[in-house]
């Protein structure tokens, strides 16, 4: 016997438009070397992010790194790195403040359905596809046929009730119009004394109207959760008005997860001057800055430059770097060169060129991220 949990199990899918491959950014990506593989990787990334609200994470906890993504997409790690850079440039992907990769369009393209609703839909479709049979005069009368249809309609209605098909929208005395729905949200806002400006309250009202027009199910708890997240984003320096407008324009079911592009002008992270001639070699204070430093270091080492001075590597430094690469290649297959740099230089604060090999592999212990 199936439990309610089984009946309410939800399936998710992506709703791609028929002109997906005709979009300008997709055509431009396809025109690049390895372009067709990049587009396939994009679709695989989006499928991976379905169950985690657009974030690329393992079991909703562990962020995917390029090496892991290369493994699960059956691609070359260098191709995956290039694909990520391209997707970010075209606005298809972004990096959240905690370093997690985020697929920007997944929430807008997401569709879902419970297992119970899917079976009921299939059942009704099968009934519709069955050819109508002439009644057997000897066994069924017209009255019998009418009664059968009434019983079927009643059964369908009871299924709808049991499956909670009708969305719940909190009611007020005049909630049958837009002002009433907006009033519900504003009442929740007033009850919690949130410190929103008039323009932010206006944006929240637009989002409330948008939710009512799309007939999305919303509860009092969901309204409170949305307002709590918005005030958190505001206090973190994000422009929540722009975030709300972008969410509505993109057709998101909830307010988007903020990215650094939505930081309020003047609140963006300050440029941290480092203690070395190369200003890019900073002491990172956030996960985003750590990843940016790791990218800078990787580019320097690929170009055979000292990241602290941007001067060409000398013979001793080249030999040291070669030993580190050899050590990385012998480590776990999930630790790529970028991750090795992140673990043994970014997190320790010690340049690889200043680390003996045995220190990089054994005695050097990364600090907490």
Helices and strands as residue ranges (DSSP letters): H 4-7, E 10-14, G 20-22, H 24-30, H 35-48, G 50-52, E 57-58, E 62-63, H 66-72, H 77-89, E 93-95, E 101-103, H 106-109, E 110-114, H 115-129, H 142-162, H 178-191, H 198-213, H 220-235, H 240-250, G 260-262, H 287-302, H 315-330, H 337-341, I 342-346, G 352-354, H 357-358, I 359-363
